[in-house]
């Protein structure tokens, strides 16, 4: 609960600002309503129509929608532009709010997967109820066989779309970002949201507004969504549970490990392999009092790791491999690391050379240097690029910084942003845009012509100055804590007898902790770290980073850059 408390306290100022900010336009009222009835504002008319894939994108499309419980069944009509009409009758399943929701309500959810579609074909479709009320026609297009052959397509990526305030479920910023991105990229084949779609995932009012805000896009191109930590939060408090509303409303591929189906899955589009992981081990391992069962958290990640190895092994011939999950191994926030998932997942990315990992969570936009075994590399052929995707909704943070591992960093405080990913054979181009269309960054991986890849022309961090290639006793080594260079004129770290040591007072100051030198005790938040003489050097001012690792930290000495990296879970 301490980690979660820090996050909410950090966001308190921005939530006040959001609550006070005027809406962008009168149209925004459609996406910030708070009144909700026993039908969850559903009516007999089919609405919240959304597309996704649960099977082959060339020959299928999965469609979902809702109505009130007064409807017994619905029909979906679909056809090629000048073809005959196909009709299917669909029975609903009951969606009922959880006991922890602030509102009790029930509605019908409908899901159908259309099979035996023609590749590369545009279909018109509409949905009607048993009272002969019909939606207007919308359309979708199946994956073209040429896309599979030539590997040419574009998709959109969105960071956290949540409202930033659970009491004011305003999804107008999300609506504008999504609409602007689709208008600027009408050739996008699908879109990805990397988690925290809503502020409280078990509070249905937020989903009501999210789907309303997404109409016009989500009913035209599939949404391939990623679960975030906010999808697990109860409405009545900030305790966590399984993301029930999320899973029920997005019937994605069900090929993940048992117990995580709909949260962990993979699929192929063109010659690209996509993997979606669930990074919410902490939230999904809480008991009723909000205490995290760390063994359960680790077991959840290990289960996914076993599945991930098998999945990547079966798809190792993909031209590109993209992995998506919410929380950040290489983060932007001041002190919010994710040590356990980094420890378990990143070695697998190294083993199978995942090209890009897309994350959310931090609401900043950044991309790392290519990274292999936690070391910065010059070329994307040598490592994985970790891309944090900013924010597509209202919420932003005041404590984001460019970290040592970031080749590019942008803090989207002024407006939301999004990414386009353009795949062209053995080349991929990722562009970041502000909501208004201003270009922020362009990143290229070109496997056919590696000299054209962006990373090959970017300057890696300078090696920290020392007298020798291998530091001797007394040589200075730079301390990097939470991805930031330690402040001050001295290096704040040293090498003694082949071991790396970090300055304790610097760690305490950066984390808001305290160090009792006489008692050899470091206190950070609610945690206490007791040191012994054999862990310390320089008159007790520096501590062996391996001793800290034994206490659950994540530290290492980078010989290439002569830096000591210190990271811990607050």
RALIN-V550839 format. One record per residue. RES is the residue in three letters. PHI is phi in whole degrees, 0 to 359 (* if undefined). NEAR is the number of other C-alpha atoms within 10 Angstrom. Layout:
[[RES & PHI & NEAR] [RES & PHI & NEAR]]
This chain:
[[UNK & * & 15] [UNK & 299 & 12] [UNK & 299 & 13] [UNK & 293 & 15] [UNK & 299 & 11] [UNK & 300 & 14] [UNK & 298 & 14] [UNK & 290 & 13] [UNK & 294 & 11] [UNK & 298 & 14] [UNK & 276 & 18] [UNK & 298 & 14] [UNK & 296 & 12] [UNK & 292 & 18] [UNK & 294 & 23] [UNK & 298 & 12] [UNK & 297 & 12] [UNK & 296 & 19] [UNK & 295 & 14] [UNK & 273 & 9] [UNK & 288 & 9] [UNK & 288 & 8] [UNK & 291 & 15] [UNK & 292 & 11] [UNK & 199 & 8] [UNK & 297 & 7] [UNK & 297 & 10] [UNK & 297 & 17] [UNK & 300 & 15] [UNK & 297 & 13] [UNK & 247 & 22] [UNK & 225 & 23] [UNK & 293 & 16] [UNK & 245 & 14] [UNK & 285 & 9] [UNK & 213 & 15] [UNK & 253 & 12] [UNK & 293 & 14] [UNK & 267 & 17] [UNK & 59 & 21] [UNK & 69 & 15] [UNK & 285 & 22] [UNK & 236 & 16] [UNK & 291 & 20] [UNK & 287 & 21] [UNK & 301 & 25] [UNK & 207 & 19] [UNK & 52 & 24] [UNK & 289 & 24] [UNK & 218 & 24] [UNK & 253 & 27] [UNK & 203 & 26] [UNK & 241 & 21] [UNK & 234 & 22] [UNK & 206 & 19] [UNK & 307 & 18] [UNK & 296 & 23] [UNK & 287 & 22] [UNK & 233 & 18] [UNK & 221 & 21] [UNK & 209 & 24] [UNK & 256 & 20] [UNK & 237 & 22] [UNK & 234 & 20] [UNK & 197 & 22] [UNK & 227 & 26] [UNK & 214 & 26] [UNK & 287 & 22] [UNK & 286 & 19] [UNK & 288 & 15] [UNK & 266 & 19] [UNK & 268 & 15] [UNK & 199 & 18] [UNK & 227 & 24] [UNK & 242 & 18] [UNK & 242 & 20] [UNK & 253 & 17] [UNK & 215 & 22] [UNK & 199 & 18] [UNK & 292 & 18] [UNK & 306 & 13] [UNK & 239 & 8] [UNK & 254 & 10] [UNK & 285 & 10] [UNK & 277 & 13] [UNK & 254 & 11] [UNK & 231 & 14] [UNK & 230 & 12] [UNK & 258 & 14] [UNK & 237 & 15] [UNK & 270 & 15] [UNK & 273 & 19] [UNK & 240 & 15] [UNK & 281 & 14] [UNK & 255 & 19] [UNK & 231 & 17] [UNK & 294 & 20] [UNK & 287 & 17] [UNK & 297 & 12] [UNK & 272 & 15] [UNK & 291 & 18] [UNK & 281 & 16] [UNK & 231 & 19] [UNK & 267 & 16] [UNK & 193 & 18] [UNK & 221 & 19] [UNK & 205 & 24] [UNK & 266 & 24] [UNK & 246 & 21] [UNK & 240 & 21] [UNK & 221 & 21] [UNK & 217 & 18] [UNK & 252 & 16] [UNK & 276 & 16] [UNK & 252 & 14] [UNK & 59 & 11] [UNK & 280 & 20] [UNK & 275 & 17] [UNK & 299 & 18] [UNK & 62 & 16] [UNK & 239 & 16] [UNK & 274 & 16] [UNK & 241 & 19] [UNK & 264 & 19] [UNK & 211 & 21] [UNK & 211 & 18] [UNK & 231 & 25] [UNK & 230 & 19] [UNK & 258 & 21] [UNK & 284 & 15] [UNK & 252 & 13] [UNK & 63 & 11] [UNK & 261 & 13] [UNK & 239 & 18] [UNK & 286 & 16] [UNK & 286 & 10] [UNK & 283 & 12] [UNK & 241 & 16] [UNK & 212 & 16] [UNK & 212 & 19] [UNK & 230 & 23] [UNK & 285 & 20] [UNK & 295 & 24] [UNK & 280 & 21] [UNK & 302 & 14] [UNK & 296 & 13] [UNK & 297 & 19] [UNK & 295 & 17] [UNK & 285 & 11] [UNK & 266 & 15] [UNK & 58 & 21] [UNK & 236 & 20] [UNK & 191 & 22] [UNK & 230 & 20] [UNK & 220 & 20] [UNK & 252 & 22] [UNK & 232 & 25] [UNK & 234 & 31] [UNK & 283 & 31] [UNK & 310 & 34] [UNK & 256 & 30] [UNK & 301 & 29] [UNK & 283 & 30] [UNK & 87 & 26] [UNK & 211 & 21] [UNK & 291 & 16] [UNK & 277 & 16] [UNK & 238 & 17] [UNK & 282 & 25] [UNK & 270 & 31] [UNK & 248 & 33] [UNK & 294 & 27] [UNK & 302 & 25] [UNK & 298 & 29] [UNK & 302 & 25] [UNK & 293 & 20] [UNK & 299 & 25] [UNK & 297 & 27] [UNK & 296 & 18] [UNK & 297 & 16] [UNK & 296 & 26] [UNK & 289 & 19] [UNK & 298 & 11] [UNK & 282 & 10] [UNK & 224 & 14] [UNK & 294 & 12] [UNK & 271 & 12] [UNK & 296 & 19] [UNK & 273 & 19] [UNK & 194 & 21] [UNK & 228 & 25] [UNK & 239 & 18] [UNK & 246 & 27] [UNK & 272 & 29] [UNK & 113 & 27] [UNK & 56 & 27] [UNK & 300 & 29] [UNK & 232 & 33] [UNK & 288 & 29] [UNK & 226 & 31] [UNK & 291 & 29] [UNK & 255 & 29] [UNK & 238 & 25] [UNK & 295 & 24] [UNK & 305 & 27] [UNK & 292 & 28] [UNK & 295 & 23] [UNK & 305 & 22] [UNK & 281 & 24] [UNK & 298 & 25] [UNK & 293 & 19] [UNK & 299 & 20] [UNK & 290 & 25] [UNK & 270 & 22] [UNK & 298 & 17] [UNK & 98 & 16] [UNK & 237 & 23] [UNK & 293 & 20] [UNK & 265 & 23] [UNK & 243 & 19] [UNK & 230 & 24] [UNK & 295 & 24] [UNK & 258 & 21] [UNK & 253 & 22] [UNK & 264 & 25] [UNK & 240 & 28] [UNK & 280 & 28] [UNK & 245 & 30] [UNK & 297 & 26] [UNK & 290 & 23] [UNK & 292 & 28] [UNK & 265 & 26] [UNK & 278 & 24] [UNK & 290 & 23] [UNK & 287 & 24] [UNK & 284 & 14] [UNK & 209 & 11] [UNK & 252 & 16] [UNK & 288 & 20] [UNK & 245 & 27] [UNK & 209 & 20] [UNK & 294 & 20] [UNK & 282 & 24] [UNK & 296 & 14] [UNK & 297 & 19] [UNK & 301 & 22] [UNK & 295 & 16] [UNK & 293 & 14] [UNK & 267 & 19] [UNK & 234 & 23] [UNK & 279 & 23] [UNK & 282 & 25] [UNK & 305 & 19] [UNK & 253 & 16] [UNK & 254 & 18] [UNK & 277 & 20] [UNK & 292 & 18] [UNK & 303 & 12] [UNK & 87 & 10] [UNK & 228 & 18] [UNK & 294 & 16] [UNK & 87 & 28] [UNK & 248 & 28] [UNK & 236 & 26] [UNK & 197 & 24] [UNK & 215 & 22] [UNK & 199 & 20] [UNK & 240 & 16] [UNK & 219 & 19] [UNK & 60 & 24] [UNK & 252 & 21] [UNK & 250 & 21] [UNK & 256 & 21] [UNK & 249 & 20] [UNK & 234 & 22] [UNK & 247 & 25] [UNK & 245 & 24] [UNK & 258 & 25] [UNK & 264 & 30] [UNK & 267 & 25] [UNK & 300 & 20] [UNK & 298 & 23] [UNK & 294 & 26] [UNK & 277 & 22] [UNK & 246 & 22] [UNK & 279 & 20] [UNK & 270 & 13] [UNK & 296 & 10] [UNK & 266 & 9] [UNK & 86 & 17] [UNK & 272 & 15] [UNK & 272 & 17] [UNK & 274 & 15] [UNK & 294 & 14] [UNK & 293 & 9] [UNK & 292 & 15] [UNK & 299 & 20] [UNK & 295 & 16] [UNK & 298 & 13] [UNK & 295 & 22] [UNK & 291 & 21] [UNK & 294 & 15] [UNK & 299 & 14] [UNK & 293 & 22] [UNK & 298 & 20] [UNK & 298 & 13] [UNK & 296 & 18] [UNK & 297 & 23] [UNK & 302 & 16] [UNK & 296 & 12] [UNK & 295 & 18] [UNK & 290 & 22] [UNK & 298 & 11] [UNK & 287 & 10] [UNK & 237 & 19] [UNK & 286 & 15] [UNK & 271 & 12] [UNK & 299 & 16] [UNK & 293 & 16] [UNK & 230 & 24] [UNK & 235 & 22] [UNK & 244 & 19] [UNK & 245 & 18] [UNK & 232 & 27] [UNK & 204 & 26] [UNK & 283 & 27] [UNK & 283 & 27] [UNK & 256 & 24] [UNK & 293 & 21] [UNK & 239 & 26] [UNK & 255 & 32] [UNK & 245 & 30] [UNK & 290 & 21] [UNK & 304 & 20] [UNK & 220 & 22] [UNK & 250 & 22] [UNK & 268 & 22] [UNK & 225 & 20] [UNK & 296 & 17] [UNK & 295 & 21] [UNK & 294 & 22] [UNK & 297 & 17] [UNK & 298 & 13] [UNK & 272 & 15] [UNK & 274 & 20] [UNK & 296 & 20] [UNK & 299 & 15] [UNK & 287 & 16] [UNK & 299 & 24] [UNK & 296 & 17] [UNK & 299 & 13] [UNK & 257 & 16] [UNK & 48 & 20] [UNK & 297 & 24] [UNK & 285 & 21] [UNK & 222 & 22] [UNK & 252 & 23] [UNK & 260 & 23] [UNK & 232 & 32] [UNK & 234 & 28] [UNK & 77 & 25] [UNK & 266 & 26] [UNK & 66 & 30] [UNK & 249 & 30] [UNK & 247 & 28] [UNK & 205 & 27] [UNK & 221 & 25] [UNK & 274 & 24] [UNK & 296 & 28] [UNK & 304 & 26] [UNK & 234 & 21] [UNK & 222 & 19] [UNK & 52 & 13] [UNK & 68 & 17] [UNK & 244 & 14] [UNK & 284 & 23] [UNK & 244 & 20] [UNK & 276 & 17] [UNK & 239 & 21] [UNK & 295 & 25] [UNK & 288 & 18] [UNK & 257 & 15] [UNK & 191 & 25] [UNK & 257 & 27] [UNK & 265 & 27] [UNK & 256 & 26] [UNK & 244 & 25] [UNK & 267 & 30] [UNK & 260 & 28] [UNK & 75 & 32] [UNK & 218 & 34] [UNK & 253 & 32] [UNK & 247 & 30] [UNK & 277 & 24] [UNK & 276 & 24] [UNK & 220 & 26] [UNK & 242 & 21] [UNK & 267 & 13] [UNK & 239 & 14] [UNK & 272 & 21] [UNK & 217 & 18] [UNK & 283 & 22] [UNK & 268 & 22] [UNK & 301 & 19] [UNK & 278 & 23] [UNK & 271 & 23] [UNK & 280 & 18] [UNK & 217 & 18] [UNK & 216 & 21] [UNK & 219 & 20] [UNK & 258 & 23] [UNK & 279 & 21] [UNK & 286 & 17] [UNK & 283 & 9] [UNK & 195 & 17] [UNK & 296 & 28] [UNK & 213 & 33] [UNK & 202 & 27] [UNK & 236 & 26] [UNK & 248 & 20] [UNK & 237 & 19] [UNK & 249 & 18] [UNK & 263 & 23] [UNK & 221 & 16] [UNK & 67 & 21] [UNK & 259 & 17] [UNK & 234 & 20] [UNK & 230 & 20] [UNK & 238 & 17] [UNK & 252 & 19] [UNK & 240 & 18] [UNK & 251 & 24] [UNK & 233 & 18] [UNK & 291 & 22] [UNK & 306 & 24] [UNK & 275 & 13] [UNK & 98 & 14] [UNK & 293 & 10] [UNK & 285 & 14] [UNK & 254 & 17] [UNK & 202 & 17] [UNK & 230 & 14] [UNK & 229 & 16] [UNK & 236 & 20] [UNK & 244 & 26] [UNK & 239 & 19] [UNK & 284 & 17] [UNK & 284 & 11] [UNK & 226 & 10] [UNK & 304 & 16] [UNK & 296 & 13] [UNK & 269 & 14] [UNK & 291 & 21] [UNK & 301 & 18] [UNK & 300 & 23] [UNK & 297 & 19] [UNK & 247 & 11] [UNK & 261 & 13] [UNK & 273 & 10] [UNK & 289 & 18] [UNK & 304 & 13] [UNK & 289 & 9] [UNK & 291 & 14] [UNK & 295 & 15] [UNK & 298 & 16] [UNK & 210 & 15] [UNK & 286 & 10] [UNK & 229 & 8] [UNK & 298 & 10] [UNK & 252 & 13] [UNK & 303 & 18] [UNK & 262 & 15] [UNK & 302 & 12] [UNK & 92 & 13] [UNK & 291 & 16] [UNK & 277 & 20] [UNK & 228 & 27] [UNK & 281 & 25] [UNK & 272 & 29] [UNK & 242 & 24] [UNK & 241 & 24] [UNK & 51 & 25] [UNK & 81 & 23] [UNK & 247 & 19] [UNK & 299 & 17] [UNK & 298 & 19] [UNK & 283 & 14] [UNK & 102 & 8] [UNK & 280 & 6] [UNK & 271 & 11] [UNK & 282 & 21] [UNK & 72 & 24] [UNK & 207 & 28] [UNK & 204 & 28] [UNK & 247 & 22] [UNK & 228 & 16] [UNK & 53 & 7] [UNK & 81 & 11] [UNK & 249 & 13] [UNK & 264 & 23] [UNK & 233 & 27] [UNK & 241 & 29] [UNK & 290 & 22] [UNK & 288 & 23] [UNK & 297 & 18] [UNK & 295 & 22] [UNK & 299 & 24] [UNK & 298 & 15] [UNK & 295 & 12] [UNK & 292 & 17] [UNK & 266 & 18] [UNK & 73 & 11] [UNK & 261 & 17] [UNK & 213 & 19] [UNK & 233 & 20] [UNK & 264 & 12] [UNK & 294 & 14] [UNK & 295 & 7] [UNK & 270 & 10] [UNK & 53 & 16] [UNK & 235 & 16] [UNK & 256 & 20] [UNK & 244 & 16] [UNK & 227 & 18] [UNK & 60 & 14] [UNK & 267 & 8] [UNK & 256 & 9] [UNK & 236 & 13] [UNK & 241 & 12] [UNK & 262 & 12] [UNK & 257 & 18] [UNK & 238 & 12] [UNK & 303 & 10] [UNK & 287 & 10] [UNK & 269 & 15] [UNK & 247 & 20] [UNK & 211 & 17] [UNK & 51 & 12] [UNK & 58 & 8] [UNK & 82 & 17] [UNK & 269 & 18] [UNK & 233 & 21] [UNK & 240 & 24] [UNK & 297 & 23] [UNK & 292 & 25] [UNK & 290 & 18] [UNK & 295 & 17] [UNK & 292 & 21] [UNK & 301 & 15] [UNK & 294 & 9] [UNK & 263 & 12] [UNK & 104 & 14] [UNK & 279 & 17] [UNK & 229 & 21] [UNK & 236 & 21] [UNK & 201 & 16] [UNK & 261 & 21] [UNK & 261 & 17] [UNK & 295 & 15] [UNK & 300 & 13] [UNK & 251 & 17] [UNK & 56 & 22] [UNK & 228 & 23] [UNK & 257 & 26] [UNK & 263 & 23] [UNK & 240 & 21] [UNK & 215 & 23] [UNK & 212 & 20] [UNK & 265 & 14] [UNK & 271 & 16]]
